[in-house]
Amino acid sequence: ITGFDASGLFAIDPPLPDSVMDVTGAGDALAGATVAALTRGASFREALGEGLAAALLTIQAQISAPAYSASDFAAALALVPQPRDLT
């Protein structure tokens, strides 16, 4: 995913899922988690990383609106690589 902030253009490669069960809701999870992180004061780069983690959990779930624990989210977030500058 590509983003732009005060530091310039950057990209974060999405982590590879163990399996893809269903992609329904992945975009919603990405957007929702990104906005939630921004409202908590995260930088845009951090927020997009959280969005990618939520999308990862969503596509690996057998249902389109999964519930997951804080530890599940932390594990998914650990798989998201650091942003890399493109400029």
C-alpha positions in Angstrom: 0.0 0.0 0.0 1.3 3.5 -0.9 0.8 6.5 1.3 1.9 10.1 1.5 2.6 12.1 4.7 4.8 15.1 5.7 7.9 13.0 5.2 6.9 12.1 1.6 5.8 9.1 -0.3 6.1 5.7 1.3 5.0 2.1 0.9 4.2 -0.8 3.2 4.1 -4.2 1.7 1.2 -6.3 3.0 2.3 -9.4 4.9 1.6 -12.7 3.2 -1.3 -14.6 4.7 -1.0 -18.2 5.8 -4.2 -18.8 3.9 -6.9 -16.8 2.2 -10.3 -17.9 3.3 -12.4 -15.0 2.1 -11.5 -11.4 1.1 -14.9 -10.0 2.0 -14.5 -7.2 4.4 -10.7 -6.8 4.0 -11.0 -3.3 2.7 -13.4 -2.4 5.4 -11.0 -3.8 8.0 -8.1 -1.8 6.4 -10.0 1.4 6.4 -11.6 1.0 9.8 -8.4 0.0 11.7 -6.5 2.8 10.0 -9.1 5.5 11.0 -9.3 4.0 14.5 -5.5 4.3 14.9 -5.5 7.8 13.6 -8.2 8.8 16.2 -5.9 7.4 18.9 -3.1 9.7 17.7 -1.0 7.2 15.6 1.0 8.6 12.7 -0.4 7.8 9.2 2.4 5.3 8.7 1.6 3.5 12.0 -2.1 3.7 11.2 -1.7 2.1 7.8 0.3 -0.7 9.4 -2.6 -1.4 11.8 -5.0 -1.4 8.9 -2.9 -4.0 7.1 -2.8 -6.1 10.2 -6.6 -6.0 10.4 -7.0 -6.8 6.8 -4.6 -9.8 7.2 -6.7 -11.2 10.0 -9.9 -10.7 8.0 -8.8 -12.6 4.9 -7.5 -15.5 7.0 -10.8 -15.8 8.9 -13.6 -18.1 7.8 -16.2 -15.4 8.3 -16.3 -11.9 6.8 -16.6 -10.0 10.1 -14.3 -11.9 12.5 -13.7 -11.0 16.1 -10.1 -11.4 17.2 -8.2 -10.8 20.5 -5.7 -8.1 21.2 -3.0 -10.8 21.1 -4.2 -12.0 17.7 -4.0 -8.4 16.5 -0.5 -7.9 18.0 0.7 -11.0 16.3 -0.6 -9.9 12.9 0.8 -6.4 13.5 4.2 -7.9 14.1 4.1 -9.4 10.6 3.6 -6.0 8.9 6.9 -4.7 7.6 8.1 -1.2 8.4 7.2 1.5 5.8 9.9 2.2 3.2 10.4 5.7 1.7 9.8 6.0 -2.0 11.2 9.5 -2.5 
